[in-house]
Amino acid sequence: MNRYDLAGRTAIVTGGAGGIGRAIASAFIASGAHVCLWDRNETALAAAVSDLGSAAEQRVLDITDAAAVEAAARDCHARWGRIDILVNNAGILGEVKPVWETDPENFRRVLEVNLFGAYLVTRAVVGLMRGQEARPMRGHVVNVASIQGKEGMPRAGAYSASKAGLIALTKTVAKETAEEAISVTCITPAAAETSMAKEITSERRAEILARIPMRRFVEVEEIARLVLWLSSDDCSFSTGGIFDISGGRATY
């Protein structure tokens, strides 16, 4: 396994109380970074920080609240002096129904969390990153989208649309910051073994597995290793890239 030196670096991971967020935070901390986990779930957040140790801290936060996001970003930046890494990982699944059976409010909520929330966090943090000294980078942003954002998925209209939007947002912000030493990338994992995977039925799980040539879900540690590289100075000439980690489900 490759080793990265993130000593002295600071990172924000949204959705930090969940399996993917916690695995990413753990990889950052093992590489020397200090990490702040943002999540709405106060109980799970406290448990995650307790497991991760003194290099982790928490912020109970609704990322769809623009004022709260702005305040949280400013607080982190003021305390640390800079924010080196942002991982937009927070997300919800929503209903598993054909679009004509879906509840409009549920559809709206998925878009608000998965896309609008990521926009608000990116807006606040990248705005602060732009004023930082380049060392050699001013910052890295990694967005956790989904293979469903590339392919779509029956009975997952809101989730697929939100992740497709996050891919487009990645490309846009990357072009806007390309000359400012800020890397903005995106990963598109297949389904992972997380609490979200427990929300689906056994039939839905079998349907998803049938689409993955490797015939398994991705491990959260595998996702964390890709995010770790994308957040390191070794990733110095990749911006706007969409990095597949889908077991061969979509290789474009």
Secondary structure, 3 states (H helix, E strand, C coil): CCCCCCCCCEEEEECCCCHHHHHHHHHHHHCCCEEEEEECCHHHHHHHHHHHCCCEEEEECCCCCHHHHHHHHHHHHHHHCCCCEEEECCCCCCCCCCHHHCCHHHHHHHHHHHHHHHHHHHHHHHHHHCCCCCCCCCEEEEEECCCHHHHCCCCCHHHHHHHHHHHHHHHHHHHHHCCCCEEEEEEEECCECCHHHHHCCHHHHHHHHHCCCCCCCECHHHHHHHHHHHCCCCCCCCCCCEEEECCCCCCC
